[in-house]
Amino acid sequence: MQILEGKIVSESLKNILKEEVIQLKIKGKRVPHLAAILIGENGASETYVASKIKNCEDIGFKSSLVRLEENIDESILIDEIIKLNNDVTVDGILVQLPLPKQINEQKIISLIDPSKDVDGFHPINMGKLVLGESSFIPATPYGIMLMLEYYNINTSGKHAVVIGRSNIVGRPMSILLSQQKQYANCTVTLCHSRTENLVSYCKEADIIVAALGIPGFLKADMIKPGAIVIDVGITRVEDSSKKSGFSIKGDVDFNAVAPLCSYITPVPGGVGLMTITALLKNTYNAYLQRNSL
Ligand code: GUN
């Protein structure tokens, strides 16, 4: 069994980006710039956005944060997006989800300039992904693909079971794994909350991507020996032993499942770190594309 170390992969990829930024500076060029919009005071969203900004700083990207109140009118957010779309110094724009209930998420995502949509959530980028055209790939599934590539894991012809059909993780993951390319070429089953006999699908799987958000859901008796297990879960659970008052739990019962796997990602230290790295890669690609216009 090998643990897929998000820290090692992300550090390696971030070092490459860091070097690219040094070269840009030597040439007197501006550096890539990511702008994030954060609405309200959702603790998890605050943590994620703070981490995205810190990672930008770590590798020398410019970042900016637009903070808006929970109860703002949708039009205020729209104005901010238009401003960032028109700002030639901004390469990537992300609106941290979820949004407050008065705001129409799909409408907002569709307003982001697709060439700056580093989350890959815009219908144009989603459409390109489905067609196998080059596009911004949503960061979590992209991060998982980068991990498979880094560890040179053979996925061709394998049965991959993706649990969870969200637009952010499960659905794009199922599309990526089914593509006709290296580190993909899987036969994919996309399972979700209405799937009957979920356990029987899991037991058949060569690769399981667990993205359902139920801590410890995947147990040892639900997997085939030798399976590759990718844990996307990042649920906060109360933990009085931690200074923050919570700890982060994955969707996999790691201690019981790990000994049976060929490869497994830990939580924390697995997919989460790759998500941010993939966002940085998307931002760098947005910068390159915009500078070659
Ligand atoms: N909320 C949870 N994951 C994500 C993500 O990848 N991007 C954005 N914008 N919001 C999120």
Boltz pocket constraint, residues with backbone or C-beta under 6 A from the ligand:
constraints:
  - pocket:
      binder: B
      contacts: [[A, 94], [A, 95], [A, 96], [A, 97], [A, 98], [A, 119], [A, 139], [A, 140], [A, 168]]
      max_distance: 6.0
